[in-house]
């Protein structure tokens, strides 16, 4: 939004800005923020930043936790959810030294390092995330030592047709039947439209939005591709805008990968394209599905490193309830043209001659987008550097529904990890490609593995209602 500090101060004066909000993603991928009166904003704020406790963000140990939260002036946008006129900035974390050393544990810095590392192979890396989510009327949940509860309310869900208290709308969306549903069955159109408008105003180019497959209010917003750091910023903005628009309308939005059993899960598929001097390095009309050898090598890297990648791109225990057969989510490590059952899908409707891209389908929005996008870049670059051929490596192409293959053919395809601990084991064994060029510091990966192992142990320790259904009367 801004090219220099003078523009920031002029904007604040002419628009009556009262507050400055500083936002940064913590290690887990959630935005945190602090707010200061506009009078406290000084030119040196963009150089030295504001002091904060980095240990609470997961960036540093408690004994060395003093860091500086420094706004990136190019990211400024008027925050629409505060009563006082507020200008928000996305921030980087720096060490409190004279050299302005980037904090090695800052996920946004890691993403920037991956973006810079990619310059050895291309002038520009473009990543295009897609965002699927659910919008409910209400969601009630708890998990305690003597009480577990989950209740989701959605008036347009098929199950709500007979609910005398909250249903009766008469425009139910069938289970797994919501793809491109139209109003009045599509009751979230205006909510999505408001979120898309606010995203556009904040500088996020939205391609489109629509009702997704999931009957109870599943939606998708897709944005235009951008370099990794900008794509990470926009990922944070999409979640922020959607959740707050839903809350302002008395609804609730979740990007949880699999909130409803038997319904479509919510993914964050990521499209990738590499360019040099404006020319797409992935395009070759004579190649498979219009892909060049460079593109196939990049796919080879993504598939070879897929088990490790999932620890960063699908980093919740709930992620692996989504990555199962039957819901257009991948479970086997392969690639194919127009194939939504494969880990890497080459779209069948490319935008024009000279362009080619593919999408990596396992990710979901439970990830820290900066770490996930950086990891995808590093895996693709490793494939290009080592000339990994996905065909010779046995990854396909598979242009059939993988889940309908005969058992013996299906067994020949390597499976994705089936749980978060399995994915973390994959990352523990295969992490050298992430550490190339110092992009992912080893201590950050160690911290990530420890954090996610603790999450998995916590989830495994709690009995679920389904276990009571199955085992109470043993």
N, C-alpha and C positions, 0 to 999 in steps of 0.2 A: 504493500500500500504506500509506503514511504521510501524515498531514495536517500534522504538525508535528515539530520536532526532538525534542521530549520523547518522542514515541512511538517514535522510532528508538532512543534510548538505553534505553528501557524494554524494547523487543523484544530488544536485544542482551543485556541482563542476564538476562532470563527464559529466553532460548533458548540461552545459552552461546555466543554468536557470538564467534569468535576472530579473524576477518579481515574486512576491508572491501575489496571489489573495485570498482574504478571502470572502467567500460566506455564507449567512445566509438567511433563509426564514423569511419574516416578518409575522405579524399576519394574513394577508390575504392569505399567501401561495405563494408569489412571491419572487424570489431570489433578494437580493441586494448584492452589493459587494464593497470592497475597495481594492486598490492595493498598494503595497509597494515595493521598490527596494529590491532585494535579500540581499543586504548589511545590510538592516535594520532588517532582520530576525535574532533573537537571541534565544538562548535556553530558556530564560525567556518569550519569546513571547508565548510559548506553556503552560506556567504557568499563566502569568498575562494577556496576550492578548493585544489588542489595544483598546484604549478608543473610544467610539462612543455614539451618541445620541439615546438612546433606545426609546424615545417618537416617533421618526419618523418611527420606526419599529412597533409601537403599543404595545411595551413591557412594557412601564412605562409612568407615568404622567410626564409632562414637568418639574415640580418642583423637581422631583427625577429621572432624565433621564440619568445621567451618568452611563454607563455600560461598560463592557469589552467584546470585541469580541475575543474569544479564539479558535484557530484552533484545530480540532481533527486530530492528525497526522495520524490516521488510514485511513482517508478519502482522502488523497492526490492523485491527478491525474494531468497529464499534460493537460492543457487546449488547445484544438486544434484550437481555434478561435481567438487567439491573434497573432499579427505579432512577437512580442518579445517572446522568450521561457518563458512560464509562468507555474508555479506550483500552482494549486488551492487546497484549503482546505475548507471543510464545517465546520462551527463554531457553538459553543454554546455561549450563553450570560451569563455572571456572574456579580454579584454585585461587586462594587469596595471596597471590604473589605478584611481583612487579612485571613478570613476563606474560601475564594473562594466559596461563597454561590451561587448556581445556581439561575439565575433570574427566579422567579416564572412565569413570563409571556412569557418565551421562549418556543415556541411550540415544539422544539426538546427536551427540558428538560422534558416537559409534556409527550411526547411519551416514553422517557426513564423511567419515573416514572411508566407509565402503564406497560412497559416491566418488571420492577422489581416487581410490584404488582402481576403480573401473576405467579411469582415463587411459590406462595402459592398453585397453582393448577397444574403447569407443569414445567418441566425443561426448556422447550423451546416452544415459540409460533412462528409459521411460517405464514407469510402473503405474498400472491402472487398477486399483482395488475396486471390488464390488462389495456392497454392504447389504446383507440380509439381516432382518430383525423382525421381532414380533411386537405388536401393539395390543395390549390388553386393557380391559376396563379396570381390572384390579388383580393383584397377585398377593396371596397371603402365604407365608412360609415361616417355619421355625424348625430347629433341630436341637432339642435339649435332652437331658438324661432321662426324662420321663414323658416327653411329648414331642412328636414329630408331626408336622402339618404341611400340606401343600394344597392350595386351592387357587385355580386360575379362573377368572371370570371374563367372558367375552360374549357379548350379546349376539354376535353374528356367527358364532361357532355352531356347528351341527349339533353338538351335545346340548346347546342352550335352548333348542326349539321348545322343549317341554318344561322349561324352567319358568314357573308362574311368577317368580319374584323378579327375575332379571332378563328373561328372554322375550319371546312373543313378537319379535320384529318381523318375522315372516320372510326374511331374506338371508337364510343361512347359507354359508359357504361350505360345500361338502369337504370332508376330510381328504387331504391331498388334492383338492380340486380348485384351488384359488388362483392359479396362474392367470394373470391379466384379467381377473374378475372386474366387472364394471359396476358402478353405482346402480342401485342402492346397496347391493351386496358388498361392494367395496366401500366400507364406511370410513376408511382412513385416507381417502384421496386428498381432502383438504389439509389434513395434518401433514402428509408427505409434501404437499405443495408448499405449505408454509415453511417447512424445514428446507426445502430446495431453494426457495426464494431467499431465505436468510443466509444459506450457504453461498449463493451467488453474490449477495451483498458483501460477504466476508472474503470474496475473491476465489471461491471454489467453483470451478466450472462443472456444472452438473449435466450429464448426458441425458438422463431420464430417470423417472421413478415409476413404480407400478406395484400392484398386488402380486405377491409371490405364491408359490404352490400351496404353502400351509394355509388351511382353511381359517383358523382363528386369528386373522389379522396379520399374517406374515407379509412383509414388504421388502422392496429392494430399492436402493438408490445407487446409481452408478455414476462415477465421476470421470473426468478426462484424465488421461495419463499425464504424469509429471515426473521430474527427477526424484530420487528416493527421499530426500529430506522433505521436500514439498509434499510428496505423497504421504509421508508420515504425518506432517502437520495437518493435512486435509483429512486424514483418517481420524485424528483426534477431534477435529471440528465436526465431522459428520456425526459422531457419537454424541458430542456435546449438544449440537443443535437438535437432533432427533429426541434425545431424552428430555431436554428442557421444553421443547414444543409440546411433547406429550404431557408433561407435568402441568404445563400452563392450561391445557385443555381438560384436565381432570382424568387423564389416561396415564398409562405407564408403558414404557418401551424397554425392551431387553434385547441385547445382542448375544445372549447366552446361546451356545451352539446347539443345544438340544433341550429346549424347555418342556416339550410335550411328547410323550411316548406315542409312537405311531404316526406322527406328523413329520413333515420335512424339517430338517435341521437348518440352521442359519450359518452360512459360510462367509468367508471373505476372500473369494477367488482373486488372484493377482495376475494381471496381464503384463507381459514383458516385451520390450522392443529395444534394440540397440541401434544407434545411428552414428555415422562418421561423415562429417561434412554434409550433413543433411540427407545422406543416403542410408536407407535401412539395411543393416548388415544381415538381417534374418531372411531377406527375400531372394528367392531364386525360382523363377517360373518353371524350371526343369526339375526341381527337387520335389521330394515327397511333400504333398499338400502345399506346394509353393515355398518350401523352406530351404534355406541355404545350409551348407555344411556347418557354418558357424552356429546357426540356430539349433541344428541337431546336436552339436557338441554341447551347447548350453543346456539343452534338454537332458543330455546324458549326465551332466553334472548335477542337475536338480534331482534326477531319479537315483543316481548313485548315492547321493547324500540325503535322500528323503527321510530315512529313519532318524537321523540327527536333526534335520530341519524341523521335523514335527515337534521336537521339544521346545522350539521357539515360535513356530507358526500355529501350533495347536496345543497350547500349554496348560490346559485345564483337564481335570478328570472327566468333565462333561464333554469335552471335545471328542472323546472316543466313543461316546454314545451316538454321535453324528456319523462317524466314519465307519458305517456298516452298510451291507448290501441293501438295495431296494429303495433308496431315497435320493438318487442322483448324486451321491457322495462317493468318492473313491475309497477302495479298500485294498487294491492291488497296485503294485508299482509298475506302471506301464504308461504308454502314450498312444494317442490316436487322433484322427481327424474327425471333428464334430462329435467326439465321444465323451459324454458327460460321466461315464463310469470309469474313466482313466484318470490317473494323477495329473498328467499334463494333457490338456485338450488344445488342439489347433482349431480355431474357429473356422467354420465353413463360410462365413460371410464377411470376409476382409473388406476394408473400406475402399481399396482401389489398387491399381497396379503399382508395383514398386514398394508395397508395404506388406509386412508379414509380422505376426506376433503369435504368442501362445499364452495360455493361462495355466498357472499352478493352482490346483483346486482344493488341496487339503486345508489351507489356513482358515481360521475363524477369528472373529473380532475380540476374543478373549486374550489375544496376543498383545504384547507391546509392539505397536506397528513399526517403530523405529528399529527395534532389534529384529523383527521378523523380515522386514524389507531388506535390511542390511544382509541378513543371512541368505536370502534368496539371491541377491546380487553376487555374494561370494561363492555360492555353489555354482551358479551359471558361469562365472568367470573361471572357476577351477575346471569345469568341463571344457571350456574353450581352450584354456592353457594346456590341458593334458589331452586334448583332442579325443574326448570320450565319445564313442559312437554308440548311441542307444540301441541300434539294431544289432550290432555285434555283441553288445552286452546283454542281449536277450530281453530288452524292455519293449519290444514291439516292432512296428506299429500294430496295434489292435484296433481294427475298425468295426468291431462287433461289441455287443453288450457283454462285458467281461463276466458278469454274474450269471449269464446263460451258457457259458462255455461248459463242455463236458468236464467232469471233476478232474480227470487226469491233465487236461490242458490248463485248467484253472490252478491246479497245484504247482504247475511249472512256473507261475508268476510269483515273484517275491511279494509277500503281504506287507502292508503298512503296519507299524506298531499298533497293537490292539489296546494299549493303555498308556497312561502318562509315564509310569515307571519304566515301561519298555522303551518309550521314546527317549527318556533321560539316559537309559543305558546306551542307546544309539549315539547320543551326543557325547557321552563319556568316552566312547570308543573312537568316535570320528569327529574331531574338532579342529584338526590342524588346518583345514581349509579356511576356517573362520579366523584363525590367528595370523594368517598371512598378512604381511605388511603392517602388523600391529593393530589391525582393525578391531578385532575383539580381544581385549586384554584377558589373559588367562584367569585373573582373579574375578572378572565379571562373569565368565562362564561358570566358575566355581560357585559364585554367589547365586547365580540363576539356578543351577542344579540343586543346591541346598534349599533354596526357597521353594522350589516346586516339589522336591521330595517331601518337605514338611507338609505342603498342601495335600499331597497324595496320602500320606500317613494319616492326616487328620480326617480325610474323607473315608478311608478304609475302616477307621475305628468306630464309626457311627452306624448302628443297625438302621436299615431302610424299611419303610412300610412294606415294600415288596417282600422282604425277607420274613416279615411277620405273616404275610399272606401265605408264603410257601412253607414256613417252618414252625409256626407257633404250636401246631398240634402234632409235633413229632413225638 
